[in-house]
Amino acid sequence: MDGRLFVAARNKNVGDLHQLLEEDPLQFHVVALVSGDTPLHIASMTGHLEFVKEMTRLMPGFACELNQDGFSPMHLAAANGYLENVRELLKIDCNLYRLKEFIEDVAIGEEIVIHLAIMNYQFEAFGIIFEKLKQLNRDTVLNSKDEQGDMVLHINDIAFNCCNVIELLLCNDFLSRAVEVNAINSSNLTSLNFLQGLPREISSGQIETMLLRAGAIHSEAISNEHGNVASLIRSFQPLG
C-alpha cells in the first residue's frame, strides 16, 4: 500500500490522488483489505469536500468502512461539524440497506453518529442526519443506546444546552411518536431524572417543560408501576 495516498488525503490534494491512481489503479483495492483509516476517513476528518467527493466517486464502498476505532467516515465528519461532507456521505448508496445501516454503525464506545454529533456540539450535523432518517423512515435509531445505556436524551449536559435539539426530538410529529422519552439507562435514570440531577445553572426549565409535556416521568414511578402490575397479575393466579 502506497503511503502517499494518505499524504494526499491529509494534504487535501486531489491532483496527487489522480496521479497515484494512474501509477497503480489497484491501490484502492489494497487499501480496502487493510484495517484502519482509509483515505476517505482522513479526508472526512479534515473537512476537504472536493477530496471527499472524488473519493466517494472512485470508491463509494469506503463510505461504509469502519476504522480500528469503529468509526466510519460519517462518524468523523459529523463529530467535526463538516456539514457538506456529511451531506455528501449521505448520498452514497452502498445499496439502500447498507446506507441505513451505516447511519447506525457504532464506535468502540457504542456511540452512533447522532450521539457523536451531539457530544461534539455539532447540532447542525445532527439536523442533517435527522432529515436523512426521516427519508429512510429510521426513527428507531434515535432510541439506540451506548455502552452506558444512554440514548440521545441522556447524553450528558451537552444535550440539555441546546433547546433546539430537544424540541426537534420531542415536538416533531415524526420523532415524538418514536422517541422513548422514558427510556432508562444503566444508572436507572430517565431523561427527567437526568435533567433534574444537573446543577440548576446547567439544566433548563424550558427543556423540563418540554419533557413533561412529552410524558416524561421519573424512573421510580416506572418501577412502582411495574410493581403494581406484577401484584395485580399475582392476585389473579389460582391458589394452590
Secondary structure, 3 states (H helix, E strand, C coil): CCCHHHHHHHCCCHHHHHHHHHHCCCHHHHHHCCCCCCHHHHHHHHCCHHHHHHHHHHCHHHHHCCCCCCCCHHHHHHHCCCHHHHHHHCCCCCCHHHHHHHHHCCCCCCCCHHHHHHHCCCHHHHHHHHHHHHHHCCHHHHHCCCCCCCCHHHCHHHHCCCHHHHHHHHHCHHHHCCCCCCCCCCCCCCHHHHHHCCCCCCCCHHHHHHHHHCCCCCHHHHHHHHHHHHHHHHHCCCCC
